[in-house]
């Protein structure tokens, strides 16, 4: 069953009426409602087009957070073969908010790392809603070091509201762990590509996305802070999240203009949650093209490109 967002309520009513007509026809085969149902379907298709043609930044945040949107686990299961998960930071614990391991992508050995939010109450609690603790970032550092040692490209899938801000995480060095992960992204001499598949929140996302190539799904968002957090700080009112979303310029389209991402991956009509397989296929194509563009580059060239990309980003942003 489709979960509708608040701005999709008119669409929900139309699709609900069409389904009611079909249910009526199933109960009474002599009732012909095909014409009325088809007319409602056509109206729903047009409304869906209109709704998603010019989404506001806040609505894009809602789409990026949709619970039925494909998550890291879905991408790994669909796109990678021989996936072997690697657990723990060899220091404190294993963080289930971060998935990672050895796999094959298009039959090429790679290291894949990503945030996993979970898809039901139990798994969301286990995965801490995709908010990694220090041990999650240290696990990522360990896997990136392994990839560097064996010459494996690294693919990261980013989907997090941000790093976990709890007391225990802070006591175990959350900010230092994020900084080390970001530093490791800049140091490894292998191709590193990243895809923002949902939310890219704060340093928790940057720690995985300081890459040679960064792609964003069309309705994903990437920002230094959530709109609610920004509104709470600037206006002391979390209800001003719509204004904050506008000001943050967190959409894939804005960030492409600012030079933060390199490409935008189109989503199926109505968002990735309406057709997960199509969205996953589009991400596969983008990853393949990004890796191909980095073939033949030496470790020194890859590191130099990555460093220059992020050092130049501020100048590009000011120019925009």
C-alpha positions as CSV (number, residue, x, y, z in Angstrom):
1,X,0.0,0.0,0.0
2,X,1.3,3.4,-1.0
3,X,2.1,5.8,1.9
4,X,1.1,9.3,0.8
5,X,2.8,12.5,2.0
6,X,0.7,15.4,3.1
7,X,1.1,17.3,-0.3
8,X,-0.1,14.1,-2.0
9,X,-3.6,14.0,-0.3
10,X,-5.5,15.0,-3.5
11,X,-3.7,12.3,-5.4
12,X,-4.5,9.8,-2.6
13,X,-8.2,10.6,-2.9
14,X,-8.3,10.1,-6.7
15,X,-6.3,6.8,-6.6
16,X,-8.5,5.7,-3.7
17,X,-11.7,6.3,-5.6
18,X,-10.3,4.4,-8.6
19,X,-9.5,1.5,-6.4
20,X,-13.0,1.6,-4.8
21,X,-14.5,1.3,-8.3
22,X,-12.4,-1.7,-9.1
23,X,-13.3,-3.3,-5.8
24,X,-17.0,-2.8,-6.6
25,X,-16.5,-4.4,-10.0
26,X,-14.8,-7.4,-8.4
27,X,-17.7,-7.9,-6.0
28,X,-20.3,-7.5,-8.8
29,X,-18.9,-8.7,-12.2
30,X,-22.0,-7.3,-13.9
31,X,-21.0,-3.7,-12.9
32,X,-18.9,-2.0,-15.6
33,X,-16.8,0.8,-14.1
34,X,-13.8,0.5,-16.4
35,X,-14.4,3.8,-18.1
36,X,-14.8,5.7,-14.9
37,X,-11.7,4.0,-13.3
38,X,-9.6,4.8,-16.5
39,X,-10.6,8.4,-16.3
40,X,-9.6,8.6,-12.7
41,X,-6.3,6.9,-13.5
42,X,-5.5,9.4,-16.2
43,X,-6.4,12.3,-13.8
44,X,-4.0,10.7,-11.2
45,X,-1.2,10.4,-13.7
46,X,-1.5,14.1,-14.7
47,X,-1.7,15.2,-11.0
48,X,1.4,13.1,-10.1
49,X,3.2,14.8,-13.0
50,X,2.2,18.2,-11.8
51,X,3.1,17.5,-8.2
52,X,6.6,16.3,-8.9
53,X,7.4,18.8,-11.7
54,X,8.4,21.6,-9.4
55,X,8.8,20.2,-5.9
56,X,9.7,22.8,-3.3
57,X,12.9,22.1,-1.2
58,X,10.8,21.1,1.8
59,X,8.8,18.6,-0.3
60,X,12.0,17.2,-1.6
61,X,13.0,16.6,2.0
62,X,9.8,14.7,2.5
63,X,10.3,12.6,-0.6
64,X,14.0,11.9,0.4
65,X,12.7,10.6,3.8
66,X,9.9,8.5,2.4
67,X,9.9,5.1,4.3
68,X,9.4,3.1,1.1
69,X,12.3,4.6,-0.7
70,X,15.0,2.0,-1.4
71,X,17.7,1.9,1.2
72,X,21.3,0.8,1.3
73,X,20.5,-2.9,1.9
74,X,18.1,-2.8,-1.2
75,X,20.9,-1.5,-3.4
76,X,23.5,-3.9,-2.1
77,X,21.1,-6.9,-2.7
78,X,20.2,-5.8,-6.2
79,X,23.4,-4.4,-7.6
80,X,26.2,-6.4,-5.9
81,X,27.2,-10.1,-6.0
82,X,29.3,-12.1,-3.6
83,X,28.7,-9.5,-0.9
84,X,30.6,-10.4,2.2
85,X,29.8,-8.1,5.1
86,X,32.6,-7.0,7.4
87,X,31.7,-5.9,10.9
88,X,33.2,-3.9,13.8
89,X,35.8,-1.2,14.2
90,X,38.3,-3.5,16.0
91,X,38.1,-1.2,18.9
92,X,34.7,-0.9,20.5
93,X,31.7,-2.5,18.7
94,X,29.9,-3.0,15.4
95,X,27.6,-0.2,14.4
96,X,24.6,-1.5,12.5
97,X,23.8,1.9,11.1
98,X,26.7,1.4,8.7
99,X,26.8,-1.5,6.3
100,X,30.0,-2.4,4.5
101,X,31.9,-5.2,2.9
102,X,33.6,-6.8,-0.1
103,X,31.5,-7.4,-3.2
104,X,31.5,-7.5,-6.9
105,X,29.9,-4.8,-9.1
106,X,29.6,-5.7,-12.7
107,X,31.9,-8.6,-11.8
108,X,34.6,-6.1,-10.6
109,X,35.8,-6.5,-7.0
110,X,34.9,-3.4,-4.9
111,X,34.3,-2.2,-1.4
112,X,30.8,-1.0,-0.7
113,X,29.9,1.1,2.4
114,X,26.7,2.8,3.2
115,X,24.2,4.0,5.8
116,X,21.2,1.8,6.5
117,X,18.0,3.2,8.1
118,X,16.0,0.0,8.3
119,X,12.5,-0.6,6.9
120,X,10.3,-1.5,9.9
121,X,10.2,-0.6,13.6
122,X,12.5,-3.4,14.7
123,X,15.2,-2.8,12.0
124,X,15.0,1.0,12.4
125,X,15.8,0.7,16.1
126,X,18.6,-1.8,15.4
127,X,20.0,0.5,12.7
128,X,19.5,3.6,14.8
129,X,17.6,5.2,11.9
130,X,20.8,5.4,9.9
131,X,22.6,7.7,12.4
132,X,26.0,6.3,12.9
133,X,28.1,6.3,16.1
134,X,31.9,6.7,16.2
135,X,32.4,3.0,15.8
136,X,30.5,3.2,12.5
137,X,32.9,5.8,11.1
138,X,35.8,3.8,12.4
139,X,34.5,0.7,10.7
140,X,34.3,2.7,7.4
141,X,37.9,3.9,7.9
142,X,39.0,0.3,8.4
143,X,37.2,-0.8,5.2
144,X,38.6,2.1,3.2
145,X,42.1,1.2,4.3
146,X,41.6,-2.4,3.2
147,X,40.3,-1.2,-0.2
148,X,43.4,1.0,-0.6
149,X,45.7,-1.9,0.4
150,X,44.1,-4.3,-2.2
151,X,43.5,-1.7,-4.9
152,X,39.6,-2.0,-4.8
153,X,37.4,0.9,-5.9
154,X,35.1,2.2,-3.1
155,X,31.4,2.8,-3.6
156,X,29.5,4.6,-0.8
157,X,25.7,4.9,-0.5
158,X,24.7,7.9,1.7
159,X,21.4,8.0,3.5
160,X,21.5,9.5,7.0
161,X,19.8,12.3,8.9
162,X,23.3,12.9,10.5
163,X,25.7,11.4,12.9
164,X,24.1,10.2,16.2
165,X,24.4,13.1,18.8
166,X,23.9,10.9,21.9
167,X,26.0,11.2,25.1
168,X,27.8,7.9,24.5
169,X,28.7,8.8,21.0
170,X,30.2,12.1,22.1
171,X,32.1,10.4,24.9
172,X,33.7,8.0,22.4
173,X,34.8,10.8,20.1
174,X,32.1,11.3,17.5
175,X,33.6,14.4,15.9
176,X,37.1,12.9,15.7
177,X,35.7,9.8,14.1
178,X,33.9,11.8,11.5
179,X,37.0,13.8,10.8
180,X,39.1,10.7,10.5
181,X,36.7,9.2,8.0
182,X,36.7,12.4,5.9
183,X,40.5,12.4,6.0
184,X,40.6,8.8,4.9
185,X,38.4,9.6,1.9
186,X,41.0,12.1,0.9
187,X,43.9,9.8,1.4
188,X,43.0,6.5,-0.4
189,X,44.6,5.9,-3.8
190,X,41.7,4.1,-5.3
191,X,38.6,5.4,-7.2
192,X,36.0,6.6,-4.7
193,X,32.4,7.3,-5.9
194,X,29.4,8.2,-3.8
195,X,25.7,8.3,-4.3
196,X,23.3,10.3,-2.1
197,X,20.3,8.0,-2.2
198,X,18.1,9.8,0.3
199,X,19.3,12.2,3.0
200,X,22.8,13.5,3.2
201,X,22.9,15.0,6.6
202,X,25.8,17.0,8.0
203,X,29.3,15.6,8.7
204,X,27.7,12.2,8.9
205,X,27.3,12.3,5.1
206,X,30.5,14.1,4.3
207,X,32.5,11.4,6.0
208,X,31.4,9.0,3.2
209,X,30.9,11.4,0.4
210,X,34.3,13.2,0.0
211,X,34.7,11.3,-3.2
212,X,36.1,11.7,-6.8
213,X,32.6,11.6,-8.1
214,X,29.4,12.4,-6.2
215,X,25.9,11.7,-7.6
216,X,22.6,12.5,-6.1
217,X,19.2,11.0,-6.8
218,X,16.8,13.6,-8.2
219,X,14.8,14.0,-5.1
220,X,17.6,13.5,-2.5
221,X,18.9,16.2,-0.3
222,X,22.4,17.0,1.1
223,X,23.0,19.7,3.7
224,X,25.1,20.8,6.7
225,X,22.0,20.5,8.9
226,X,18.4,19.4,8.7
227,X,15.8,22.1,7.9
228,X,14.2,21.5,11.4
229,X,17.6,21.9,13.1
230,X,18.4,25.0,11.1
231,X,15.0,26.6,11.9
232,X,15.4,25.8,15.6
233,X,18.8,27.5,15.7
234,X,18.1,30.5,13.5
235,X,14.5,31.3,14.4
236,X,14.0,29.3,17.6
237,X,11.1,27.7,15.8
238,X,11.3,24.2,14.2
239,X,8.0,24.9,12.4
240,X,9.9,27.3,10.1
241,X,11.5,24.3,8.4
242,X,10.1,25.2,5.0
243,X,11.9,28.6,5.0
244,X,15.1,26.8,6.3
245,X,14.9,24.3,3.5
246,X,14.7,27.1,0.9
247,X,17.7,28.9,2.5
248,X,19.9,25.9,2.8
249,X,19.9,25.1,-1.0
250,X,20.0,21.4,-0.2
251,X,18.4,20.0,-3.4
252,X,20.3,18.0,-6.0
253,X,19.6,20.8,-8.5
254,X,21.0,23.6,-6.3
255,X,24.0,21.6,-5.3
256,X,24.8,20.7,-8.9
257,X,24.9,24.4,-9.7
258,X,27.2,25.0,-6.7
259,X,29.5,22.2,-7.8
260,X,28.9,20.0,-4.7
261,X,27.6,17.1,-6.8
262,X,28.7,16.0,-10.2
263,X,25.5,14.5,-11.6
264,X,21.8,14.1,-10.9
265,X,20.3,10.7,-11.3
266,X,16.7,10.9,-12.6
267,X,14.0,9.2,-10.4
268,X,10.9,7.4,-11.7
269,X,7.8,9.5,-11.9
270,X,6.5,10.1,-8.3
271,X,9.9,9.4,-6.7
272,X,12.0,6.3,-6.1
273,X,9.5,4.9,-3.6
274,X,6.9,4.4,-6.4
275,X,9.3,2.3,-8.5
276,X,12.3,1.1,-6.5
277,X,13.6,-1.2,-9.2
278,X,13.8,1.6,-11.8
279,X,15.5,3.8,-9.3
280,X,18.0,1.1,-8.4
281,X,18.7,0.5,-12.1
282,X,19.4,4.2,-12.7
283,X,21.8,4.2,-9.7
284,X,23.6,1.2,-11.2
285,X,24.1,2.9,-14.5
286,X,25.4,6.1,-12.8
287,X,27.9,4.1,-10.6
288,X,29.1,2.2,-13.7
289,X,29.7,5.4,-15.6
290,X,31.4,7.2,-12.7
291,X,33.8,4.2,-12.2
292,X,34.5,4.1,-15.9
293,X,35.5,7.8,-15.9
294,X,38.1,7.1,-13.3
295,X,39.7,4.1,-15.0
296,X,43.4,4.4,-15.8
297,X,44.1,7.1,-13.2
298,X,47.1,6.5,-10.9
299,X,46.7,6.6,-7.1
300,X,48.5,9.9,-7.1
301,X,46.1,11.3,-9.7
302,X,43.1,10.1,-7.9
303,X,44.2,11.7,-4.6
304,X,45.2,14.9,-6.3
305,X,41.9,15.2,-8.1
306,X,39.9,14.6,-4.9
307,X,41.8,17.2,-2.9
308,X,41.6,19.8,-5.6
309,X,37.9,19.1,-6.1
310,X,37.1,20.0,-2.5
311,X,39.6,22.9,-2.1
312,X,38.1,24.5,-5.2
313,X,34.5,24.0,-4.1
314,X,34.3,27.2,-2.0
315,X,35.4,29.3,-4.9
316,X,32.8,27.7,-7.2
317,X,30.1,28.2,-4.5
318,X,30.9,31.9,-4.2
319,X,30.9,32.3,-8.0
320,X,27.4,30.8,-8.1
